[in-house]
Every structure is written in C-alpha cells, then in structure tokens.
Amino acid sequence: MPRLAFGATFRTPEETARIFAPDTPIAIAENDCLIVAGQSLLNAFDRLEVAEYSAKAVIAAESLGTIVAIDDERIREIEAAFKL
C-alpha cells in the first residue's frame, strides 16, 4: 500500500491521483486518511473494510509477539491453492 505524505491529497492532487491503478486501488496518507478506489461504491467499500480489519489484526497480533511476514514463495503457494 503506497504511503502519501500528510496533506498530499490537497497539496499535490495530480501526483496523488497518479498513484492509483488497477493493481494499486488503495493508499494511506500519513496521519490523515485512507483513500480507496473501486469499480463501484460497494467494491471500494469492501476494500476499505478489508484494510480496516487487516489493520486491526496487525495491531492485535503485535500484542502476542513479533510479527513474522510470509515470504513470496509461500504467498505464491497460497495464491495457487486458492486460485487467486
């Protein structure tokens, strides 16, 4: 998820808009907001909801100990198994 500087949404709107693409539909502006795009309002809301629950899961997981990221090979295995 791309990170934008605080205020980028109104200081550099054209540059901010160029970040979004079909494979990059979401960005976070530091200490400001989360920006989500989608093919429909429902699609954008779904992406926003997934980002919110993912953030909550990361925060909750940190209380259990160090978070260990999944490597790229394991991600490819998951994508193949679930046909993603």
C-alpha positions in Angstrom: 0.0 0.0 0.0 1.6 3.3 -1.0 2.1 5.9 1.7 1.5 9.5 1.0 2.8 12.5 2.9 0.4 14.3 5.2 -1.6 16.7 3.2 -0.7 15.2 -0.2 -4.4 14.9 -1.1 -4.8 18.7 -1.3 -1.2 19.9 -1.8 -0.3 17.6 -4.8 -3.6 16.1 -6.0 -2.4 15.3 -9.5 0.6 13.4 -8.1 -1.6 11.6 -5.6 -4.0 10.6 -8.4 -1.2 9.1 -10.5 -0.5 6.5 -7.7 -3.9 4.8 -8.3 -4.0 2.0 -10.9 -6.0 -1.3 -11.3 -3.3 -3.1 -9.2 -3.0 -0.2 -6.7 -6.5 0.8 -5.6 -5.6 2.0 -2.1 -3.2 4.4 -0.5 -2.7 5.8 3.0 -2.0 9.4 3.8 0.1 9.7 6.9 -1.9 11.0 9.9 -4.7 11.8 7.6 -6.8 9.2 5.8 -7.0 6.1 3.7 -8.0 6.6 0.0 -9.7 3.7 -1.8 -10.9 3.3 -5.4 -13.1 0.7 -6.9 -15.2 -0.3 -9.9 -18.3 0.6 -7.8 -19.1 2.1 -4.5 -19.6 -1.4 -3.0 -16.2 -2.6 -4.4 -14.4 0.5 -2.9 -16.2 0.0 0.5 -15.2 -3.7 0.5 -11.6 -2.8 0.0 -11.8 -0.2 2.8 -13.3 -2.8 5.1 -10.6 -5.3 4.3 -7.9 -2.7 5.0 -9.6 -1.7 8.3 -9.8 -5.3 9.6 -6.3 -6.1 8.4 -5.0 -3.1 10.4 -6.9 -4.3 13.5 -5.5 -7.8 13.0 -1.9 -6.5 12.8 -2.4 -4.4 16.0 -3.9 -7.3 17.9 -1.1 -9.7 16.6 1.6 -7.4 17.9 0.4 -8.0 21.5 1.3 -11.7 21.0 4.9 -11.0 19.9 6.9 -10.3 16.9 5.1 -10.4 13.6 6.7 -12.8 11.1 5.9 -11.9 7.5 5.1 -14.6 4.9 7.8 -14.8 2.2 7.0 -14.5 -1.5 7.2 -18.3 -2.1 4.6 -19.0 0.5 2.3 -16.3 -0.9 2.6 -17.9 -4.4 1.6 -21.3 -2.8 -1.4 -19.7 -1.2 -2.4 -17.9 -4.4 -2.1 -21.3 -6.3 -4.1 -23.2 -3.7 -6.9 -20.7 -3.6 -6.8 -19.8 -7.3 -6.2 -16.1 -6.6 
